[in-house]
Amino acid sequence: MDIQTFRKFYDISDQTIVVTGGAGVLCSSMCRMLADAGARVAVLDMNPQAAEDLVVEIQASGGESISVVCNVLDKTSIEDAAQRVLATYGRVDILINGAGGNKPQATTSNDHPFFDLPAETLRWVFDMNLLGTILPCQVFGRIMAQQKRGVILNISSMNAFRPLTRIPAYSAAKAGVSNFTQWLAVHMAQEYSAEIRVNAIAPGFFLTEQNRFLLTEKETGALTERGKTILKHTPLGRFGAPDDLLGTVLWLLSPAAAFVTGVVVPVDGGFSAYSGV
Ligand SMILES: NC(=O)c1ccc[n+]([C@@H]2O[C@H](COP(=O)([O-])OP(=O)(O)OC[C@H]3O[C@@H](n4cnc5c(N)ncnc54)[C@H](O)[C@@H]3O)[C@@H](O)[C@H]2O)c1
């Protein structure tokens, strides 16, 4: 294979990519990489300031990007955002569903036994992760169905394979995201086009604002028992850094993964492979 053909495998230049939750820790790193690779990046986020700051940064380094305020739990808001992206760039080739997360109030502890976790908090976590992935897939999936091509990438988690202690709603919601990824991959290919692919990544443990309270002590920054246990069960011996996701993301979005759909790829330093023995 000559070098030009090889480069085309990973060529995502000239693609319009929508990233929900794009201003967050993991997805902002993806947005920077995608813009560096020549894509047009629409940063959809509830936090307009963070999204705009990221866009200014991307543009300053020569990238093409817009920020669009969007709530992934409100279909009208997503439809408005889609119109804004279409009006600016004329099409949408790729969707990354990055908005998601957990809440301390949905986490069990001595003060918060499972039996007392409030229904509205549990519902928030289910909606944030599962509905907040499904609704953008409806809106942008319709555009992909019409143009008969597209790529969707969802963000699942380690706890989708086997639930992690203390976070019942987040575990169930991310298991739902993995299941939905498989369902949508089959549906889009069978009903609309074999050139629409749907996959997910399952990041392992990345020290971010959503899980810092579980992995490190607030006062000292030292590892909690849970943080230590995670590292003991991660053969590569460290937490992930946001940039650790980028190679897998690029692969799944690019022509190199043209025959890959319906998979959930762990990016976890070996956590899911290790039995602990
Ligand atoms: N951090 C980890 O270790 C880890 C591990 C596995 C999976 N994940 C998943 O990766 C994804 C990104 O995680 P992160 O740690 O970078 O999160 P983050 O909290 O840094 O970013 C989330 C972004 O989503 C935005 N957002 C929140 N609610 C929204 C809504 N309703 N509509 C639109 N945008 C909204 C926020 O403003 C924020 O910019 C999430 O789905 C998370 O569950 C994270």
The ligand as a Gaussian input file, in Angstrom:
#p B3LYP/6-31G(d) Opt

LIG

0 1
 N      -14.430000      10.982000      33.005000
 C      -14.372000       9.654000      32.909000
 O      -13.546000       8.965000      33.520000
 C      -15.355000       8.959000      32.020000
 C      -15.269000       7.569000      31.904000
 C      -16.173000       6.912000      31.094000
 C      -17.107000       7.635000      30.382000
 N      -17.178000       8.989000      30.512000
 C      -18.196000       9.677000      29.720000
 O      -17.556000      10.546000      28.800000
 C      -18.410000      11.645000      28.521000
 C      -17.666000      12.951000      28.795000
 O      -17.232000      12.951000      30.135000
 P      -16.398000      14.163000      30.773000
 O      -15.794000      13.648000      32.023000
 O      -15.531000      14.766000      29.734000
 O      -17.602000      15.135000      31.130000
 P      -17.639000      16.712000      31.421000
 O      -18.561000      16.914000      32.581000
 O      -16.282000      17.306000      31.476000
 O      -18.344000      17.256000      30.124000
 C      -19.701000      17.149000      29.885000
 C      -20.097000      18.322000      28.986000
 O      -21.488000      18.156000      28.678000
 C      -22.139000      19.404000      28.832000
 N      -23.548000      19.132000      29.156000
 C      -24.080000      18.775000      30.350000
 N      -25.398000      18.620000      30.249000
 C      -25.723000      18.863000      28.955000
 C      -26.930000      18.857000      28.231000
 N      -28.105000      18.552000      28.817000
 N      -26.897000      19.162000      26.911000
 C      -25.722000      19.478000      26.303000
 N      -24.542000      19.505000      26.949000
 C      -24.537000      19.194000      28.250000
 C      -21.404000      20.120000      29.951000
 O      -21.609000      21.529000      29.877000
 C      -19.969000      19.691000      29.681000
 O      -19.324000      20.608000      28.816000
 C      -19.656000      11.440000      29.390000
 O      -20.625000      10.745000      28.649000
 C      -19.133000      10.563000      30.494000
 O      -20.183000       9.839000      31.091000
 C      -16.316000       9.664000      31.309000

